[in-house]
Amino acid sequence: QVLVAQGAVIEGDLHTQEAVIAGQVSGAIHARERVELQATATVLGDILTPRISIIEGAKVTGEVKMDSGSSPKAGNSPQ
């Protein structure tokens, strides 16, 4: 899990299972499970995740892509 605290600034892409963002991220966020954007979050980049929670006040400049197919579940095999 990645936690970007309020006031923190990350420059670069994040690849993780789960991300909780309260600070600023300049780059893409790729999360296999979920992303949570808290009210103080600012994301300058695309977000790719099967589940997302956005609290009022959070800012996103980029695309939000929720593709459950990008996160294979246990027991499922690609055909």
C-alpha positions as CSV (number, residue, x, y, z in Angstrom):
1,Q,0.0,0.0,0.0
2,V,1.2,3.5,-0.9
3,L,0.2,6.4,1.4
4,V,0.9,10.0,0.1
5,A,0.4,12.2,3.1
6,Q,-1.1,15.7,3.0
7,G,1.6,18.1,2.0
8,A,3.7,15.5,0.3
9,V,4.6,15.8,-3.4
10,I,5.4,12.8,-5.5
11,E,6.8,13.2,-9.1
12,G,6.6,10.0,-11.1
13,D,4.3,7.0,-11.7
14,L,3.0,4.9,-8.8
15,H,2.5,1.1,-9.3
16,T,1.0,-0.5,-6.3
17,Q,-1.8,-2.8,-5.0
18,E,-3.6,0.0,-3.1
19,A,-3.0,3.8,-2.9
20,V,-4.4,6.4,-0.5
21,I,-3.6,9.9,-1.6
22,A,-3.9,13.0,0.5
23,G,-1.0,15.0,-1.1
24,Q,0.0,15.7,-4.7
25,V,1.0,13.1,-7.3
26,S,2.4,14.3,-10.7
27,G,2.3,11.1,-12.7
28,A,0.1,8.1,-13.3
29,I,-1.3,5.9,-10.6
30,H,-1.7,2.1,-11.4
31,A,-3.3,0.3,-8.5
32,R,-4.3,-3.4,-8.8
33,E,-7.0,-3.2,-6.0
34,R,-8.1,0.4,-5.2
35,V,-7.3,4.1,-5.1
36,E,-8.7,6.5,-2.4
37,L,-8.4,10.2,-3.0
38,Q,-8.9,12.2,0.1
39,A,-10.2,15.8,0.1
40,T,-6.7,17.3,0.0
41,A,-5.5,15.1,-2.9
42,T,-4.3,16.5,-6.2
43,V,-3.5,14.1,-9.1
44,L,-1.9,15.4,-12.3
45,G,-2.0,12.2,-14.4
46,D,-4.1,9.2,-15.2
47,I,-5.5,6.7,-12.7
48,L,-6.0,3.1,-13.6
49,T,-7.7,0.9,-11.0
50,P,-10.7,-1.4,-10.7
51,R,-12.1,0.6,-7.6
52,I,-11.9,4.2,-6.7
53,S,-13.1,6.5,-3.9
54,I,-13.0,10.2,-4.4
55,I,-13.8,12.5,-1.5
56,E,-15.3,15.9,-2.3
57,G,-12.5,18.4,-2.7
58,A,-10.0,16.1,-4.4
59,K,-8.7,17.2,-7.8
60,V,-7.8,15.0,-10.8
61,T,-6.3,16.3,-14.0
62,G,-6.2,13.3,-16.2
63,E,-8.3,10.2,-17.1
64,V,-9.8,7.8,-14.6
65,K,-9.9,4.3,-16.1
66,M,-11.7,1.6,-14.1
67,D,-10.9,-1.7,-15.9
68,S,-11.6,-4.7,-13.8
69,G,-10.1,-6.9,-16.6
70,S,-6.7,-5.4,-15.8
71,S,-6.7,-7.0,-12.3
72,P,-7.2,-10.8,-12.7
73,K,-9.0,-12.4,-9.7
74,A,-7.8,-15.6,-8.1
75,G,-9.2,-18.6,-9.9
76,N,-9.8,-16.9,-13.2
77,S,-7.5,-17.9,-16.1
78,P,-7.1,-15.8,-19.3
79,Q,-8.4,-17.5,-22.5
